[in-house]
Amino acid sequence: MNLNPATVLNPVFNALDALIADYGVYLYLVFVWLSLVVIAWILSGGLRRKRSQGNSATVISGIIFTTRPPNQSPPPIIITDVDPVQNRDNEIMDES
């Protein structure tokens, strides 16, 4: 018993070669038309899940108006002037 995959599948490959040699053009046309039908089915929603009839929900679209809080001015920025003559210990340095 020979379990070599090439030897076991050789009759299948020969049958496919004969089929393509005899009917290759017709097989091509069938696959092209089938692919167009499958693409149209997918685009029309064929892959979407079907909703159950007993548990359907009604969707109502609406517009919700919300109010914004009034614009508040930002808090004032407090800038303190630092006298360059004073150091950290608040000692007055000579300006010489």
N, C-alpha and C positions, 0 to 999 in steps of 0.2 A: 504494500500500500504506500503510495507516494503522497506525502502531505506538503509538498512544495507548493506555495501559493500560485506561482506562475503556471505550474502544470495543472493544478486543480481548476483554475479560472480560465485556462486557455480556450475551452469550448465557448465560454460566455463571451470572451473577447472576439472570437471568430464570428459568432452570431451577430454581435454589435457591429463589427466591421462590414459584414454582408448587408445588414439592415441599412447602415449609413450609405454604403455604396449604391444600393438599389433605390432607396427612398430618401436620400439626404435632403434634397430640395424641398420635398413635401414636409418632412419633419421640421425643417427650418421655418417654413411658413406657418405651420401649426404652432410652434413655440412662440413666434413673434406675435400672432394674434392672441394666443392665450396670455402672454405677458401684458398686452394692452388691456385685456379684460380684467386681469388681476390688478393692474395699476388703477383703472377706473373704479373698481370695487373698493380698493383701499382709500382712494381719495373721497369716495362718497360715504365713508364712515363704516366700512365693513369690518374693521378691526376694533371698533369701539365696543365696550360692553353694553349688552342690552339691559335696560332698566326693567325691574320687575313691575308688573302692572298694579299690584295691590299696595305697594309701598311707595307711591310716587308723591313728590312734594311739589307744590306750586311755588314758583319763584316770581316774586314781584319786585321789579326794580323801582327805585325811588331816589329822590335827591334829598339829602340831609343838609340843612343849613345850620352852621354853628357860628356862634358869636366869638369874636376875638377879644381878649382883654384889652383895655385901652392902653395905648402906647405911653409908657412912662419914660421920663427922661432919665438917663443914667445918673448915678450919684455923682456929685461933684468931686473932682480930683483935687486933693489938698496937697499943695506943694509948699514945703518949708524951705526958706532960704537959710543956707548954712554960711556962717561967717568964716571965711578961710583963715582969718587971723586966729581963731580959737582952735585948740587941739581937742583931743577927746576928754581931757581932764578939766575942760572949761577954763584952762589957764590962758591968759592972753599972751600971745607970743610977740616978740619984737618985730616990727615991720622993717627993720633995717636990712 
